[in-house]
Amino acid sequence: MDTPAAADLLLVCGVPAPEDGEWLDGIEWSMPEPALRIVAGESGRIAGALDMARRDLIDRTVTWHRADVADEPGAHEHGDHEGHGEGHHHDTHHDSSPPEASDDQGDQGPNRHRMDHGHGGHAAHSGHEGHEHHQPADHGPHKDHMDHAGHDGHMGHMGHEMHTMGQVAGLPMAERGDDRDELRLDQLHVPIGPALSDWPAGLILRLTLQGDVVQDVAVDHLRVPSVHRLPFWDEPWLRAAQGEKVTRDRAARRRCAAHLDSAGRLLAVVGWDDVAARCRRLRDEVLSGAPREGVDGDLRRTVRRVGRSRPLRWSIAGLGELSADRARAVGVTGPALAADGDAYNRLLMWMSEVERGLDGLDDARPLAPDDRTGPRGRLDGPRPPSQALLDVLPELLTGAEFACARIIVASLDPDLDELALASVSGAAHA
């Protein structure tokens, strides 16, 4: 699914923190009816939660069909009250986490603005959260706004945080401002994130647009949990730095998989879905321990295909120019520094490192403890590698066309899990 507007199920893995409720509500509001949100608090409960969700979605689809039939001419000839009662669905929010971990929000979500005929106490049932649905399609302009927000890949309600001249039917209106040519043009404040297909999870960009040109950028993100868990992509190097025995094979596989994951995300944004799917399949094979001879040929063919495509180069060349000197000055390390160029150069650098990484597969020798270079850069610097990538985003996005913003972000692919490195003992300065 490219946007929430194309989905009918929102699956939350893990128990959400109270402060996550607002953006989860925003995503659910962007989903068309019948929509369902479920919380799988533990990994072992996901299969059961999905089965339950499938049954509920089928039931809701039938209920909505009956409501449409009831609204047809002649359907209310036996009384308005009887027909009205038939058309209302009942809101449930299945939580497959243990009862004590349930995040019961009661009437705190979007559902607080509508009357729930005949089901007012359902949210309090054991094993259910207050299931917050947006209004059906015929409930006025706010629903239209949220569908539009979902289609554009951002949460509509976050627009209320922007300073605008006013609102009409919940829509933030444009305001006037000077553009780079000193002309007074309309400005529109557009938030993107934090949940979007092929987007760094948790990242929020608040863009100021004039026409289709980005004039200003504010970078934000959801709270990064301060758990004592090493970032997945950096784990081999951080464990070796802490004195654990880590093989070079494990580090090489993690680096190759990380770059294939990043390349797959960028290629998907550009529209190369088949090659993106191939990168993701190779990523999974490398992580699962497939022998070198099992992935060597397919991986090298994929690298050559990406490097030889002129349409691909034409589509992203010149976007997000970041010279090595500028990258070094702002603390960027890793592939973004070595690429010394634009989004296309960074993609080629990922693919080149994947190909070089094949030499490390099946190498049982121990990883050197002083090797602190993860997939996105140095892990022993004053700040995590992805923090530097986030810091440089505004200058790369300012002046770019709105359609190019996602390509530039994907070409850097910051990992927000790295932002918790400072709170992990021995991580940033192991």
N, C-alpha and C positions, 0 to 999 in steps of 0.2 A: 504494500500500500504506500503510495507516494505521500498522501496527506490523510489526516483524520476523516476528512469528508468522504473518503473511499472505504472507510472501515465501519464495522458494526460491533466490534469487540475490542475493549481495552483491557489488556491483561497486565496487572501490576505484580511484578515478582519481588517478594519481600514486603515487609510491613512498612508503609510510607510514614515518614515523619509528619507531625502536625503541620509544619510549614510547607509541605509539599501539596497540601490539599488544593490550593488555589490553582496551580498550573494543571493538576490532574482534572479539576473541574473544567478548566478552559479547553482541554483536549476533548473531554466528553461532550461538552456543549457543541463542539465542531463536528461531531459524528451524527449522521442522519438517523432517524428512528427506523426500525427498532434498534436501540443501542444498549449495550450492556457493559458494565465495568465489574471485573472480578479481581480480588486480591489473593494471590497464592503466597502465603506467608512463609512456606517452607518448600524447598525444591522437590521433595517427595510427594507434594500434594498438587503439582501442576497438572498432571494427567487427569486426575479426578476433577479438578476445577474446570478444565477445558471440556470434559464430557458434560458436566453440569451446565456450562455456558451454552453448549450446543443445544441441549434440550430446551433451555430457557429462550434462546433466540428463535427456535422453531415455534414455541408457544406464542411468543410475542408477534411473530410474523402472522400467525393465524389470527390473533386478536386484532392486529391492525387491519387485516383484510376484512374482518367482520365489521370493524368501525367504518371502513370505506363503503361497505354495502349498506350499512345503516344510514349513511349520509345521502344515499341516492334518493331521487324523488319517489315518494310513496312509502319510504321505509319507516316513517314516523306516524303512519295512519292509526296505529294503536296507542298513541300517546307519546308526547315528547319525553317524559321522564323515563319511560321504559327504554326507548331508543338511546337516550343519552347514557344510561347506565351501561348498556352493552358496549359502547364505544371506548370506554376508558380502560387502559391497560394498568397492570399493577407493578409497581416499582420494587425490584429486589436488587440487593447488592450482595452477591455471594462472596464470603470471605473464607478461604480454606485454611487460614492460619488458626492456631489454637485460640479458644475464646478469650483467654487473658491477653492475647496480643492483638485483638481486634481493634481496628481504628473506627469506632462508632462515631460518625459525624452528625448523626441525627438530622436536623433540618438546616445544617450549616452550608450545604451546597446549593447549586442552582435551583434545585427543586423547591427551595423556600419561597419562590415567587409564584408558584402555581398551587391550586387546590388539588388534593389527591382524593377523589371521591370514593369513599368506602374503604380506603386502605391506609388511613392515617397512622395506625399503630404498627404497620408492618415493619418499619425500619428498626424497631426495638426487639425483633425476634432474635433469639440466640443463633449465632452463626451468620448473621446478616449485618452489613453496614447499611447506613442510609444511602440508598442508591439514587444518585442525583442525575436526572435526565434533563436535557434541554427540551424546549417545547416542541411539539409537532410542527410540521411545515406550515400550518395555517394559523400560527399564533403570532403573527405580526413581524415587523421589521427586525427585531432583535435576532430571531432565528436566521433570517437572511444574512445578517451581518456575521453571525458565527460560522455559517457555512462558507461564506467568502473567506473568512479568516482561516478556516481549515484548509481551503483550496490553496491559499497562498503559503501555507506551511507555518503559520504563526498563530498565537493565541489572541483572539479578539479582545478579551477582557484586559489584556496587558496594555492596550492602547490608552486606557484611562489614566495610566501613570504619566503620560506625556502632557506637556503644557501646550494646550491648544486653545483656539479662540472659543471653542464651545463644542457641544455635541447635539446631534439630532438623532433621535431614536437609538441612542447608545453608540452612535458612530462618531469617532473623533474627527473633527473637521480640520481642514488645512488652514495654515496661517501664512502670512507673508514674511519673506526674509530675503536678504541679499544673496544672490548666487555668486559664483566666482568671477562673473563678468560684471558685477555690480548692478545687476538688474533685480528689480523687485518681483519675485516669482512666488507662487504658492509652495509652501513646505508641507510635507506629509511625514508624520512620525510612524514608522513601521517597525514593530518588533518581530524578530525571527527566532524561533526556538521556544523552549528548550528541547522539545521532542519532535523530531522530523526525520524522515527517511534519509539515510546516508548523510547524517549530520552529527557532529561531535555531541554525544549525549550530555545534556545539562547545560550546553552553551546557549547564551542569550545575547543576541546583537540587537541594539536599538538604533535603527538607522533613521537619519533625516534625509528625505528625498526631495529633490526638485525635478519634476518630470521623472525621468528614469535614471537620474544621476545621483549617486550617494554623496551628500554634502557633509555629513557628520556621522560619527560612529561612537557608540558607547558599548563597551564590552562588559558583560555580566555573566554570571553562571549560578546554577543552583548550589546550595550548600554541599560541600564535599564531606562525606562522613569521615570523622576522625577515628577510624577503626584501625587496629593494629594489624593491617593487612597490606602486604606489598602490592604495588601496581602490577597487574598481570604481565604487561609487556616488558617491564623492567626487572621482573623477579629474579632471573638467573644471575645478573650482575650484582644486584643488591645482596643476594644470599652469599655469593662468593666473597663480597666485600666484608660480610659479617663472619667469615671464616668457615662457611659450609663448603663441602666438596661439591662442585658443580662441573659437569663435563662440558667440553666445547661443543659437543653435539647438541646439548640442550640449549645453549646460548645461540648457536647458529640457527636452530629451528625456530626459536622465538623471534629472532631478528627477521628471518625470511618471512615468517608468518605475519609479523607486524607490518612489513612493507607490502606484502600481498594484500593485506586487509586495507591499508591506506590506498593502494592503487585501485582496488576494487571499488572503494567508495568514490574516488574521483572519476573513474570511468563510468560508474552508474550515473553520476550527476551530469556528465557530458552526454550520456545517452548511448554509450557502448555497453549495452546490457549483457550481450553474449560474452564479451571478453571479461567484463566485471564478474560474471558468474563463474567463469573459468578461474579467475584469480582467487575467488573465495573457495572454490573446490580444492585448488592446490594448497591454499592456506590450511584447510582442514586436514588434508592428507599429510602435510609437513608436520603439523602439530600432533597428529595421531601416531607419529613414528614411522611413517612409510620409508622404506630404504631408498637410498639415493638413486639407484638405478630405476626405481619405480616412478620417480617424479622428474628425473633429469630431462628426458626428451620433451615432455609436455611443457615443462617450465621454460626451457630454452625457446621453444616455438612461440610461446606466449610473449616472451621478452622481445623476440624479433618482430612479431606482428605489431606490437605497440610501437617499437622504434621505427618501423618502416612506413607507418601510416601517415600520409600527407594530410588527409582530411582531419585527422586527430590533431596534428601539429597546428594546422590553420585555425582550428576551433578554439584552442586555448593558449597559443603563443602570444606573448606580450601581456598576459594577465598577471597581476601581482608581482611585478618586477621587484626583486630583492637582491641587490648586489652583495657580494661576499663582504665588502668593506662595511656596508650598512648593517648587515646581519651580525657581524662581529661587534660592531659598536653598540648594538642593543642587546647583546648577550645570547643571540641565537647560535646554536651549535648543531652538530649532526648533519643529516642530509640537506636541510634547508640552507645551511651555510655552504656545504660543498657544492650544491647545485649552481650557485652564483648566477641566478637568473630568474626566470618566470615560472608559471605553473607547469608548463611543458618540461622545462629543465628539471624541476623537482620530481615529476613523474618518471622521467628517464633515470634519475639518480636512484629512485626506489628500485626500479627494475634492474639496474646495474648492480646494486647491492644484493638483490635477491640472487642474481646469477653468480656473483662472487661467493655468496654464502653457501653455495652447493659444496664447496671444498671442505666446509666444516661439518657437514652431515656425517654421522656415524663415527665421529672422532671421539674416542673415549678418554683422551687426555684431559686433565683438569683445567678449568678456566683460571687464568691468572687473577689473583685477588686484586691486583691494581688495575685491572681492566674495568673501567667505570663508564664505558660508552654504550648506552642503550640505544634502541632504535631511533629515538628522537633527539639524542644528544648526550652531553656529559651529565652524569648523575652526581658528580661531586662538586658541582659549581655552587655559587651563592644562592641560586634558585632553580627550581625544576625546569627541565627543557621546555615543557609545554607552557610554562608561565611566560617565557620569552616569546614564544610563538603567539600567545594571546596579546602580549604587549605591542607586537609589531602589526597586528591586524588592522587597527584604525588607519594607519598611514597607507597600507596597501589597498584598503577598500575605499578610502576617500577619493572621489573623482571617477570611480569605476561605475559602469552601468549596473543597475540593480540585477539584471539577469546574470551578470558575471560574478556577483558577490559569493554565491554558493560554490562556484568553481574555485575561487581564490581560497575560501575557507577549507575546502576539501584538499587543496594542494598543500596546505600546511598540516591539516589533520591533528590538531592538538588533542592530547589525551588528558581529560580533566582529572582522572584518577591520580595523575602525577602531582596534582596540587596538594595532596595530602602527604607528600614525602617529608615535609618539614616536621610533621607530627609523628612520623614513624622513627623510632629510635634507631640511630645508626644508618639511616637511609641516605639523606643528602650528603652527609659527611662521614660515611662509614669508615 
